[in-house]
Structure formats: C-alpha cells, structure tokens
Amino acid sequence: MKKTFVLDTNVILHNPESLVSFSDNTVLLPIEVLEELDKFKRDHDEKGRNARVAIRMLDELRLKGAPGEGFPLEGGGVLKITTGVDYDKVSGLGLATSLADNRILITAYTLQEKGEQVIFVSKDINARIKADALGIKSVDFEKQKIDFDRLYQGWRTVEVDKEQLDAFYSKKEFSAEGMDFFPNEFALFVDRTNPKHTAIGRFKEDFRILMPLIFNKMSVMSIRPRNKEQAMAIELLLNNDVNLVTLVGQAGTGKTLLAIAAGLQKVLKDKSFERILISRPVVPLGRDIGYLPGTKQEKLESWMGPIFDNLEYIFNAEKKDRTIKGTTKSQIEKCMREEIIELEAMTFMRGRSIPDSFIVIDEAQNLTPHEVKTIISRSGNGTKMVLTGDPYQIDNPYLDPSSNGLTYCVEKMKGQKMFGHITMTRSERSELASMAAELL
C-alpha cells in the first residue's frame, strides 16, 4: 500500500527538495502550505529563497500533470494539493482552525479517517506531538540528518609500544599501512607502558604516513595552545593545504578564539591572505540587521559582541608580548579601517565570490545544510574557510544536533584532502565556565 506523506510548510522552507524526496509514494500539500509559501517568498533570507525555489519546482511539475489530478514524480510517485476540507466536522479535536498549522494537521487527520496510510512530516516538534495525539504517525525530515552520536571526531587515540613511539620521534613519521585514517585526521599516540609518554601525528594520505605537527607549541598572535585538541586545531588552521576547517566544541573550548587568532596570524604576519572576514548568523535576534538602528557597521557591532571580545583578547596578548604602542581598541579600529578585518552579515554574502581571504563563520550550528553549502561555495581562489560552533546550543527552532549545517558539513566533507576537523571537548575559558558547560 502506498503511503501518503503530508508535508508541513517548515519542511519545504528547510529543503525544497523534500517535494521530490519520497520515492514512489504520494506527497500531499494542503492548500495552506501554498498560502504560507506565498507569504515567505518575498523575504530576502534563506526561507524566502527556499519558498521561491519550491514554488518554481511546483510550477514545473504542474506542466507535467492534468489539472486537479496531481503532478507525477520520478520513481512513480505523485504530488497532490488538497482543498475543500470541512473543518467543522472535526471541531471536537480541540484544534483552533484559525491557525494554518492546525488546518494542515486536520487535513492529515481527515485523510487518515478515509483509510489512507498517512505520515505527517514536520520540522516542528510541537506539531509532531499534536499529530501523535491525533493518532497520526509523524516524523522529522531525515534526508539531511546525520548520526550525531557517531560524528567524526577528527582525531583518535592509538596505543603503541615504547619503541614505536621513539621511532616516531626520531624518524618523524609513522606508517599507517593497514590503518583506516581520513585525510588530515590526527592520532594521539600513547605508550602502552607509560600513558604520560605521548605524541601527536597528522595523517598524510599521499604518503600513507602520520607526521609530527608542523606548528607544534607555536604561538599564534601570542595565543598558545593549552591542550592537545587546541594544538591539533592550530595545525589545521595554519596549514595552507587545508582549505576548509570545522571546529566543534562546547563553550570555552577556544574554537572561535583560535580561528580568529590564526586568521590574524595568516593575514598580518604570514601575508598568506589579504584579509580576515568574520560572520555569524543573526538567529538569536530573530530578525535581519536591517531592523536595527544605525549604519551597517553600527548594526553589525550590535550582534558581533563575542567577536570583539575575542579580538580584544588577542590584541591584548600581542600588546603584552611585543609592547605594541596604542590602545587595543585603536589597533582593532585601524585594522577595520584598512579592511584587514571585515565583519559581514550572512545576508550580504550571497552571490559574492570572495578570493584571497581567511573566512571565519562563527555559530555555524544555526545554519541549515543548504546555507552552509551556499557560504562555502562563496570561496574564491586562495580563500580558506573555517566553521565553528556548538551543536548543543542551537537557536534555530527547526535544527538539532543531527540536522544543522555544521555537523552535516563535517560528515559529508570527511575524507577530502583539503578538509580538516577537530571536536574539542576541554573547556579552557575558566574553571567556572568548564563546570557550567559540563553540569548545567
């Protein structure tokens, strides 16, 4: 028996391809979904873009079918749009019919009452709970979901004999024959007889060997790694052969600080890039920067506070190490005037090609997989991209640790020579911050 998948609007706004993702089954869109897409299509954000894409897809499908009979899909399925549901007949369900979300649920309920095998698909947890209360099977849209509990860590512990560890130190390499490593994956070698005797190697796929860290214990803009994970992160951030880096970790692990410090190091000192461009989603504010007062720069400063905190910390460390003249604030302002440091809203990155830049996207866990794809595809020649974020702190109501763009990127990019990833677990911000991240 064919299944009937009733799609909630948020599924289409998350991924327009959901319209054609259910094989040989029936995809059903209540007329309310089209009404809601019509409202979103005028927006200039990702939801607006997805609404417009979905409407164009429906228009193309419409040309293949007869009016009122549905649109044929590849694989033998069909897409239908329902109208004319009598909401008065189901007034006893307790759902306010003035709400479009409830009318979509009532449509699914009505079809099930007629004997169809209905599955309600929604990114909205509360909507799925209400569907369950009505006796309707409900699911999340799984196409771009990954198994977060098995997310690629970027490094692993390898127990070795003392002689093997000594040979690694002397020969500067460790054969990886018979070992299944991803490109740029790290190994923490631990002596079986003495756990304190360790070394770190990075896998070079071309030679099938693990090599010692090139930038081991190196100071980056006067910031020094405090643990093995930070040392691995710096190795990826400073390596010109690694064009895409993802850093995943809880608050205080240093992911954003290290990313910005490495960018400044590569721009100001190594001269490998022309500028460092920093951006982050505006999800916590709930609306685009256009609604905030002031110039573009003043608007950005309103929600770039965490970035300025990191910049001040880095320039303060440089000032202490190198006795730089001038205030920390003046140093940052000078770099911004000279466009060495550029803060950019995610909205304005669409359609651009950004060459010779070190790009840091902070809070990337609040991006959808498609948004991450759009941002990474902005990279021009000579550009390096770094995504940082904590999948446990997601502000987007339709994303979770398994479906956000950051973890999706990690899972899909592992195995690529120009990609590197580190999951950071140890908080170094302060003892209090570490305790809060672990216990609260």
N, C-alpha and C positions, 0 to 999 in steps of 0.2 A: 504494500500500500504506500502510495506517495505521501510524503509529509508536506504540510503547509507551514512555511516559515513566515510569521508576521513580523515585519521589521519596525522597530521603533525609530523615530527620527534621528536620535543621537548616534545610532549605528551608522547611518549614511553620512552624517556630519563627521564622524570619526574616520570612515573609509568608504568612499563612493563605490569602490569595487565590491562592496558587500551585496550590491544589487545582482551581481552575476556570480556569486560565490557558493551557491547551494546546489550545484550539480544538476541532477535530473528531477529535482523536486519543484514544488510551486512556491514562488516568492510572492507574498501578498503585501501590498501597501495600502493601508486605509487612506481615504482621501485627505484626512487630517495631516498626514505626513507631507503631502504635497503642499498643503497650506503653510505648514511650518517651514518647509524648504523655501517657499516663496518669500517668507519674512527674512530668512537668513541670507538669501542670495545677494542682497545689497551691501552686506558687511564686507569690509576690506581685510578681514583676518582669515585664518585658516578655515574656520567654519563657513564663512562666506564663499571662499574658493571651492570647498567641497560641495556646498549646496549647488553652486553653478555647474560643477562637473557632473553631479548626479542628474541635474535637470537636462543637460545636454545628452547624457547617456540615455535617459528615458526617451528623449526626442528621437534619437537614432533607433532605439528599439521599437518605438511606435510605428516607424515606417515599415517594419517587417511583419506587423500583425494587422488583423482586421479590427475595426473599431468595436470596443466593448467585449472583445474575446480574449484579451491578454496579449502579451508580447512573447514570442518564442525565444528561448535562451539556448546557448550552445550546451550540448550534453543532453538535450531532450526536455529540459525544464521549461517553465512558463512563468512570466511575471504578470500579476494581475493587480488592478486597482479597484478597491471596493467602495461602493457608495450605498446610500439608502438604508443604513442600519437603523432600526427602530429602537431608539434608546429608552423609550417609555416602557417597553416590555421588560426591561431589566432594571427597573428603578429600585427593586429590592436588594440589589447588590451593595448599596451603600456608597457608590462612586458618584461624585458630582460630575454630571455630564457637561458642565460648563468648561471643564478642563480638557484640553486636547489629549493629554496623556491618558486620561481615563477613557475617553472615547476610543482611543486606539486599543486599549485593553478590552473594552466592551466588544469591539469588532472581533477580536481573537476569541473571546468567550462565546459569542454568537455562532461563529464558525464551528467551534468545538461542539456546541449543542446540536449542530446539524450532522454530527458524526464524522467530521474531518479530524485527522490527526494533526493537531496544531502545536507548533512550538513558537513561543514568543521570544524574540531576540532583542535584547536591550543592554546598553552600557550602564543604565541607571539601576543601581542595586535596589532602591526602594520600589521601582516599577516591577522588578523581578519578584520581590517579596509579595507585592499585591497580586501578581499573576499566580503565584503559588497558592495564595489564599483563595483564589477563584478556581483552583484545581487545574490550572493551565501549566504545562511544562514550560519552564523559562530557562534561557541560557545566555551567557555573555557571548559576544562575538569573538571567536577564538582564532581567527586566521592569522593575526599578527601577535599572538601570545607566545611567550617562551616559558620554560620551566625555571622560574627564578631561584628555586631551591638548589638547582644544579647549574647556576650561572657560572660561566668560565671565570676563573679567579685571576688568571694571568701569571700565576706562579704556583709552585708546588714544592713540598719537602721531599728530598731524596736522601735516604740513608746510604752511606758509603763507608768503605774501610779507611783506616788512617792513611794507608799507603796510596789509595786513590786520591784522597784529599791533598796529600803532599804533592802528588804528581800534578794535580790541577794547578797548584800554586807555582810549581816550577816550570811546567810546560805551557801554562796559560791557555789550556784547552782541555775539554773532557769529551770523549767520543759519545755520541748519542745514538749509535747504532743499536737497533733493537728497542729503542725508547720512542714513544709516541708523543713528541712535543709539537706545539704550534709555533709558527714563526714568532720570534721576539718573546716567547714565554720564558720565564725565569725559573731556575731551580735553586732552592736553598739546600746546599749540601751539608749534611750533618754527620759527624764522625760517630759511628756506632758505639765506640768505647768511651767517647768523651763528647757529650752533647754540646758543650760550650765551644768545641772546635768546629767552626763552620766556614762556609764560603758561598758566594752567590755567583751564578753563571747565567748568561743570556743565550738562548738558542739561536744559532745562525743556520738557517735552512740550507743555504747554498753549499755549506761545507759539512752539514750534519754534525756539528760540534756545539758545545756550550763554551762560551768565552767569558773571562772575567769582565766586570763592569769597567767601562772606559772612564766614566766620570765618578768613580767611587770616592766618597768622602769629599767631593768637590763642593765648594761654597758657590751658591747661586744668588747673586745680588746680596751677598753677606748672609744668606739663609742656608743653614746646613741641615742635612737630613738627620732626624732624631731616631729613626728605626729602619729596619730592613725594607719595609714597604715604601717608605719615602725615598730611600736610596734607589729602589727599582723604578719608581715614578720619575725621578730626576734623570735616570738613564734614558728613559723613553722620550722625555720632554726635550732633552738636549741633543738627541741623535737625529741628524738631518735625514737619515734614511727612513725614519718612521714619520709618515705624513699625517697620520690620524691616531690620536691617543684618547682613550677614555679612562677616567679615574672615578671609581665608585667607592663611596665610603660614607660613614655616618658623620655627624657634626664634629668638628675639631680634629679630623684626621689630617688636615693640611692640604687637601686636594686643590682647592681654589688658590690658596697662598702659593703653593709650589708651581701651579700652572702660570700664574701671573708673574712670579719671580723668574721663571725660566723664559717667559716671553720677553721680559725686560732685558734679561741677560743676552738673549739672541739678537735683540734689536739694538740696544745701547752699546754693548761691549763686543759681541762677536760680529755685528753688522751682517748677520745672515738674512735678516728681513728688514723691510723699510719701516714697519710699524707693528704695534700690537693692537688688535681690535677686540674689544670685550663687549659681550652682550649677555642678556639673560631674559627669560620670559617674563611677561608682566602679569602672570596669572594671579598672584596674591592681591593685586589691586582690583582685579575684576573687570578692568576696562583699559583701553589703549591709552597711550600717553597724550593723545590729542585732547583728552578731557581735563588734563592738568594745566594749571596756570603757568605762564612764563614762556621763555624761548625754548627751543628744542633742548639746548644744553641744560637749562634750569629744570626742565621736565625730567630729563634723564637723571639728574642729581637727586631727584626726589625718591627714586627707587633703586639707585645704584649705591646706596649707603654701604652695604657689605663690601663692594669692590673698592670704594675709597678707604675703608678700614684696612684692607689688605695692602693697598698702595702706600698708605701712611706707615704701616708696619715695616714694609720693605725699604722705603726710603729712610726711615729712622735707623734701621740696621746698617744701611750703607753709610749714613752720616757718622755713626759711631765708629765704624770700621775704617773709614777713609777721610774723616774730618772734612767733609764737604761743607762749603760755605752756603749760607742761605737757609731759610726755614724749609721744613719738609713740604709744607703747603705750596711754597713758591716753586719748589722743584717739580711737583706734580703739575701745577698750572703751566709751567714752562713747557713740559713735555706735551701737554694737551694743546697749547697754542701752536706748537711746532708740528702737531698731528703725529707725534711719535706714539702717543697713547690716544686711541679713539674709542669713545663709548658710543654704541649704536643700539637702537631699538630693533628688536627682531622684525618688526613690521617693514622697516626700510631695507632689510637685507634681500628681500625677494627681488628677483630679476637682475641682481648685480653679479658681476664677475670680479672676485677680489684676489688680485695677484700679490705675490711677494709680501705676504702678511702672516703674522702669528695670531691666530684667532682663538679666543677662549670663550666658550659658551658655558656659562655657569647655570646651575639649577636645571640641567637638561632633562631631569626626570619629569619635568612638567610639559615636555613636548611629546607630540604624537610621533609614531614611526614615520609618517609622511613628512612632518615638519622637520625631523632630523635629516631625512633624505634631501629635502629642499635646501637646508642650510649647508650640508656637506657638499652638495653639488654647486654651491657658490664659489668653491675653492678654485682660484686661478693658478697659473704656473708659479711655482716657488712658494706656495702657501702651505702652512701647517695648521691643522685644526685640532683643538683639544676640547673635549666634552667632559664636564664634571657634574656630579650630582649624588644625591642620596635617595634611592628608590623607596625608602621608608618615610620620606617627607614629601608627599605629593599633594599639591594643592588643586590640581585639575580633577574635578569630580568624576570624570569618565576614564581616568587612568589608574592603574595599580602597579605594584612592583613587576608584574609579569607582562604588562601591555604597554608600558611607556617607551618612548623613543630611545632613551639612553640604554636600557638593558636590551632592547631589540637590536640596537646597533652593535653592542658587544657580542651578542650571539651570532649575528649574521656576518660580522667582519672577522671573527677569529679565523685564523688560517691564511689571512692575507699578509704578504710580506711587508707592506707599508703600514700595517696596523699593530698597535700595542695596547695592552690593557693591564690595569692593576686594580684589584679590590683591596681597599685599605680598611683595616679593622681597628687599629690602635689610635685612640684619641690622644693628641699631644697639646691641645689648647690649654688645659689646666686639669688638675685633679678633680675639681668640681664638675667641669664640663664632661670629663670622661665618665664620672659616676652618674651624671644625669642622663647621658646618652645610653648608658647600659641599663639603668634601673627604671627610668621614667617612661 
